[in-house]
Amino acid sequence: MAAPASSVSAVIAALGGNLLVTLVKFVAFLLSGSGAMLSEAIHSAADTGNQVLLFLGLKRGSRERDAGFHYGYGGERFIFGILSASGIFFVGCGVTVYHGIQSLLHPHVAEVGVVTFAVLGFSFLVEGGVLLFAVRGMLKSAQGMPFARYVREKADPAAVAILLEDGAAVLGLVLATTGILLAHVTGNPVWDAVASITVGLLLGFVAIYLVVENRTLLLGRAAPETAERRFVEVVLARGSVADVHDVKTRQLTPETFTFKAEIRFSEAFVATRLAEALPASGLPPTREPQALHGLAAHLIRALSEEVDAIEADIRRAIPEAKHIDLELEHVAANPPPAAARPVGVVAHVP
């Protein structure tokens, strides 16, 4: 259950870019004493740590399934995604907002010069380049799907985190530059503090969104409605199936779905398969048990092959359908009330 290569590339690119920018910003803060610049440095440091967590999540989540975890380790990506988002909230947002408030309570004029704006410009180029790299990778993975819909329904959480973090980083640089410039021109350090608080709040919104998104994936949200409708269409397209119901879906990862449903084979299909094995003429009583065993074996084999064919059709139509569980509906001659109806037997579990 390997993570998309575009997600791994985006995380590595963001990690390298943010590590470089973090060092440069801290040097600029030491030279200028700007609160907004310190906020930006903390922001970049938090992003660097968060991207390390995302990278660990991608690597651990790509491990193959084993006897202990039959569906693999894809959920690790969401766990590390939540840890990363927590880092953004407590370190990026919390520390930045706290520093901004302290700057409001104890204002001081920052020493701003050419170096400060050069660092901001350099950081903007690096962060902007990483953001464009992430966007291009996601556009390629979307394969023509509307970008917003792809991000919402199918994009890997790590790629979404990089997209939002780098987007917030670019916007944060604009806000920090504006605050530093206004403080420098007006001589009022309040602008610098306000920029710091604004950057912190921006990070807070990003963190909350990522926590909510990873939480829903960790809980196992249903596959998109379009995928569920396509699943039902493919099953019913087989002439052998008379009905499908009790459909349940789950996203193990954005690129791995599991489907469960109860199906009822049509009587015409079963009758046709039985006719294939019926003897052409009557049999003596001594041979009836042997004939019945042969008939049963033929029917079981026919139903099993049909279930396999249905699953193959589903996987061709929905590549994300990695796990499919089809159950035979139990139909009695005189069906009892729904509440007392017995549970169907499992027809096939891959």
Buried (B, 14 or more C-beta within 10 A) or exposed (E): BBBBEBBBBBBBBBBBBBBBBBBBBBBBBEBBBBBBBBBBBBBBBBBBBBBBBBBBBBBBBBBEEEEEEEBBBBBBBBBBBBBBBBBBBEBBBBBBBBBBBEBBEEBEEBEBEEEBBEBBEBBBEBBBEBBEBBBEBBBEBBEEBEEEEBBEBBBBBBBBBBBBBBBBBBBBBEBBBBBBBBBBEEEBBBBBBBBBBBBBBBBBBBBBBBBEBBBEBBEEEBBBEEBBEBBBEBBEEBEBBBEBEEBEBBBBBBBBBBBBBBBBBBEEBBEEBBEEBEEEEEEEEEEEEEEEEEBEEBBEEBBEEBBEEBBEBBBEBBEBBBBBBBBBBEEEEEEEEEEEEEEBEEBBEE
